[in-house]
Amino acid sequence: MNARLSQHLTLLGLCSMVFYGVMLGSGRLSIDVMPQFVISAIIFLSSGRILKKAAVRTDEKPAEKAKLRPSRPEPDWPWLAGFLNWMGALCIVGIMALILMKPPGMTLRDAFSHTEADRHFYGTAVP
């Protein structure tokens, strides 16, 4: 059992509780469906604790763990970090370009709806 999996499930339970609270507070969800959502969040929270207890109880020797897991190459973390930084920067620049290129006083939805070509447009017509 992996102890990190229990942490992920506990975090998922906490995030779902916050999400359901926000949805209830904003009025998107009625109080009628709230018990089902709270029960699912409690299941996530309790399964994280159960997995953590099971991971502590299981005593496997490191030699046995090494036999069970095949060795795999170590990821290139500097390259992955640089890749993530560049992708994040490109996303931010792309979003800023979209916001700056739209006409002033127009919403993004209106700007995207006017990007379709006219039905009577022909590429061979010369003005």
Short mmCIF file of the C-alpha atoms (twelve columns), coordinates in Angstrom:
data_MODEL
# 
_entry.id   MODEL 
# 
loop_
_atom_site.group_PDB 
_atom_site.id 
_atom_site.type_symbol 
_atom_site.label_atom_id 
_atom_site.label_alt_id 
_atom_site.label_comp_id 
_atom_site.label_asym_id 
_atom_site.label_seq_id 
_atom_site.Cartn_x 
_atom_site.Cartn_y 
_atom_site.Cartn_z 
_atom_site.pdbx_PDB_model_num 
ATOM 1   C CA . MET A 1   0.000   0.000  0.000   1 
ATOM 2   C CA . ASN A 2   1.213   3.428  -0.788  1 
ATOM 3   C CA . ALA A 3   0.964   6.034  1.969   1 
ATOM 4   C CA . ARG A 4   0.946   8.826  -0.615  1 
ATOM 5   C CA . LEU A 5   -2.275  7.419  -2.049  1 
ATOM 6   C CA . SER A 6   -3.934  7.943  1.326   1 
ATOM 7   C CA . GLN A 7   -2.770  11.549 1.333   1 
ATOM 8   C CA . HIS A 8   -4.174  12.050 -2.155  1 
ATOM 9   C CA . LEU A 9   -7.546  10.577 -1.165  1 
ATOM 10  C CA . THR A 10  -7.697  12.744 1.954   1 
ATOM 11  C CA . LEU A 11  -6.861  15.815 -0.120  1 
ATOM 12  C CA . LEU A 12  -9.528  14.817 -2.649  1 
ATOM 13  C CA . GLY A 13  -12.068 14.522 0.168   1 
ATOM 14  C CA . LEU A 14  -11.169 17.952 1.528   1 
ATOM 15  C CA . CYS A 15  -11.336 19.526 -1.926  1 
ATOM 16  C CA . SER A 16  -14.709 17.943 -2.597  1 
ATOM 17  C CA . MET A 17  -16.045 19.253 0.721   1 
ATOM 18  C CA . VAL A 18  -14.858 22.769 -0.177  1 
ATOM 19  C CA . PHE A 19  -16.350 22.462 -3.665  1 
ATOM 20  C CA . TYR A 20  -19.709 21.313 -2.309  1 
ATOM 21  C CA . GLY A 21  -19.680 24.128 0.230   1 
ATOM 22  C CA . VAL A 22  -19.022 26.688 -2.491  1 
ATOM 23  C CA . MET A 23  -21.752 25.208 -4.693  1 
ATOM 24  C CA . LEU A 24  -24.219 25.286 -1.792  1 
ATOM 25  C CA . GLY A 25  -23.184 28.812 -0.834  1 
ATOM 26  C CA . SER A 26  -23.561 30.109 -4.382  1 
ATOM 27  C CA . GLY A 27  -27.035 28.593 -4.730  1 
ATOM 28  C CA . ARG A 28  -26.173 26.217 -7.582  1 
ATOM 29  C CA . LEU A 29  -27.086 23.138 -5.541  1 
ATOM 30  C CA . SER A 30  -30.193 22.697 -3.489  1 
ATOM 31  C CA . ILE A 31  -30.104 21.284 0.010   1 
ATOM 32  C CA . ASP A 32  -31.971 18.178 -1.256  1 
ATOM 33  C CA . VAL A 33  -28.920 16.713 -3.029  1 
ATOM 34  C CA . MET A 34  -26.369 17.785 -0.434  1 
ATOM 35  C CA . PRO A 35  -26.432 14.580 1.714   1 
ATOM 36  C CA . GLN A 36  -25.256 12.445 -1.209  1 
ATOM 37  C CA . PHE A 37  -22.356 14.781 -1.880  1 
ATOM 38  C CA . VAL A 38  -21.350 14.986 1.772   1 
ATOM 39  C CA . ILE A 39  -21.419 11.190 2.065   1 
ATOM 40  C CA . SER A 40  -19.136 10.826 -0.968  1 
ATOM 41  C CA . ALA A 41  -16.687 13.342 0.525   1 
ATOM 42  C CA . ILE A 42  -16.737 11.500 3.866   1 
ATOM 43  C CA . ILE A 43  -16.021 8.235  2.036   1 
ATOM 44  C CA . PHE A 44  -12.956 9.839  0.417   1 
ATOM 45  C CA . LEU A 45  -11.762 11.185 3.764   1 
ATOM 46  C CA . SER A 46  -12.223 7.892  5.585   1 
ATOM 47  C CA . SER A 47  -10.691 5.787  2.801   1 
ATOM 48  C CA . GLY A 48  -7.554  7.915  3.019   1 
ATOM 49  C CA . ARG A 49  -7.240  7.171  6.730   1 
ATOM 50  C CA . ILE A 50  -7.966  3.471  6.209   1 
ATOM 51  C CA . LEU A 51  -5.267  3.235  3.531   1 
ATOM 52  C CA . LYS A 52  -2.799  5.036  5.779   1 
ATOM 53  C CA . LYS A 53  -3.446  2.606  8.643   1 
ATOM 54  C CA . ALA A 54  -3.101  -0.349 6.276   1 
ATOM 55  C CA . ALA A 55  0.200   0.999  4.959   1 
ATOM 56  C CA . VAL A 56  1.564   1.331  8.505   1 
ATOM 57  C CA . ARG A 57  0.474   -2.199 9.448   1 
ATOM 58  C CA . THR A 58  2.084   -3.792 6.428   1 
ATOM 59  C CA . ASP A 59  5.691   -4.547 7.223   1 
ATOM 60  C CA . GLU A 60  7.605   -5.442 4.103   1 
ATOM 61  C CA . LYS A 61  11.331  -5.614 4.069   1 
ATOM 62  C CA . PRO A 62  13.160  -3.330 1.618   1 
ATOM 63  C CA . ALA A 63  14.687  -6.358 -0.116  1 
ATOM 64  C CA . GLU A 64  11.226  -7.749 -0.824  1 
ATOM 65  C CA . LYS A 65  10.091  -4.376 -2.187  1 
ATOM 66  C CA . ALA A 66  13.097  -4.273 -4.491  1 
ATOM 67  C CA . LYS A 67  12.214  -7.702 -5.867  1 
ATOM 68  C CA . LEU A 68  8.601   -6.713 -6.533  1 
ATOM 69  C CA . ARG A 69  9.361   -3.453 -8.315  1 
ATOM 70  C CA . PRO A 70  11.273  -3.460 -11.566 1 
ATOM 71  C CA . SER A 71  13.968  -0.835 -11.802 1 
ATOM 72  C CA . ARG A 72  13.155  2.066  -14.080 1 
ATOM 73  C CA . PRO A 73  15.188  5.021  -15.237 1 
ATOM 74  C CA . GLU A 74  15.126  8.193  -13.179 1 
ATOM 75  C CA . PRO A 75  13.180  11.014 -14.877 1 
ATOM 76  C CA . ASP A 76  15.108  14.034 -16.100 1 
ATOM 77  C CA . TRP A 77  13.712  16.555 -13.627 1 
ATOM 78  C CA . PRO A 78  15.590  19.644 -14.872 1 
ATOM 79  C CA . TRP A 79  14.286  19.076 -18.404 1 
ATOM 80  C CA . LEU A 80  10.736  18.423 -17.163 1 
ATOM 81  C CA . ALA A 81  10.811  21.553 -14.991 1 
ATOM 82  C CA . GLY A 82  12.018  23.645 -17.926 1 
ATOM 83  C CA . PHE A 83  9.350   22.133 -20.161 1 
ATOM 84  C CA . LEU A 84  6.657   22.938 -17.605 1 
ATOM 85  C CA . ASN A 85  7.943   26.508 -17.239 1 
ATOM 86  C CA . TRP A 86  7.949   27.086 -21.004 1 
ATOM 87  C CA . MET A 87  4.459   25.602 -21.447 1 
ATOM 88  C CA . GLY A 88  3.131   27.780 -18.629 1 
ATOM 89  C CA . ALA A 89  4.743   30.868 -20.127 1 
ATOM 90  C CA . LEU A 90  3.334   30.072 -23.584 1 
ATOM 91  C CA . CYS A 91  -0.156  29.583 -22.149 1 
ATOM 92  C CA . ILE A 92  0.005   32.905 -20.306 1 
ATOM 93  C CA . VAL A 93  1.317   34.744 -23.385 1 
ATOM 94  C CA . GLY A 94  -1.374  33.114 -25.548 1 
ATOM 95  C CA . ILE A 95  -4.168  34.116 -23.187 1 
ATOM 96  C CA . MET A 96  -2.829  37.656 -22.965 1 
ATOM 97  C CA . ALA A 97  -2.617  37.845 -26.778 1 
ATOM 98  C CA . LEU A 98  -6.239  36.744 -27.102 1 
ATOM 99  C CA . ILE A 99  -7.369  39.314 -24.561 1 
ATOM 100 C CA . LEU A 100 -5.343  42.121 -26.165 1 
ATOM 101 C CA . MET A 101 -6.357  41.333 -29.772 1 
ATOM 102 C CA . LYS A 102 -10.099 41.414 -29.208 1 
ATOM 103 C CA . PRO A 103 -11.803 44.727 -29.986 1 
ATOM 104 C CA . PRO A 104 -12.464 46.982 -26.989 1 
ATOM 105 C CA . GLY A 105 -15.993 46.805 -25.597 1 
ATOM 106 C CA . MET A 106 -16.565 43.292 -26.922 1 
ATOM 107 C CA . THR A 107 -16.750 40.139 -24.860 1 
ATOM 108 C CA . LEU A 108 -14.646 37.098 -25.695 1 
ATOM 109 C CA . ARG A 109 -17.787 35.159 -26.617 1 
ATOM 110 C CA . ASP A 110 -18.820 37.843 -29.147 1 
ATOM 111 C CA . ALA A 111 -15.290 38.005 -30.540 1 
ATOM 112 C CA . PHE A 112 -15.208 34.240 -31.126 1 
ATOM 113 C CA . SER A 113 -18.667 34.247 -32.689 1 
ATOM 114 C CA . HIS A 114 -17.518 36.826 -35.290 1 
ATOM 115 C CA . THR A 115 -14.460 34.826 -36.337 1 
ATOM 116 C CA . GLU A 116 -16.409 32.534 -38.689 1 
ATOM 117 C CA . ALA A 117 -16.022 33.257 -42.384 1 
ATOM 118 C CA . ASP A 118 -19.026 34.562 -44.279 1 
ATOM 119 C CA . ARG A 119 -20.957 31.915 -46.213 1 
ATOM 120 C CA . HIS A 120 -20.660 33.916 -49.435 1 
ATOM 121 C CA . PHE A 121 -16.910 34.274 -49.286 1 
ATOM 122 C CA . TYR A 122 -15.005 32.729 -52.179 1 
ATOM 123 C CA . GLY A 123 -11.248 32.499 -52.295 1 
ATOM 124 C CA . THR A 124 -11.195 33.113 -56.042 1 
ATOM 125 C CA . ALA A 125 -13.047 36.435 -55.902 1 
ATOM 126 C CA . VAL A 126 -10.733 39.424 -56.304 1 
ATOM 127 C CA . PRO A 127 -12.084 42.727 -54.992 1 
# 
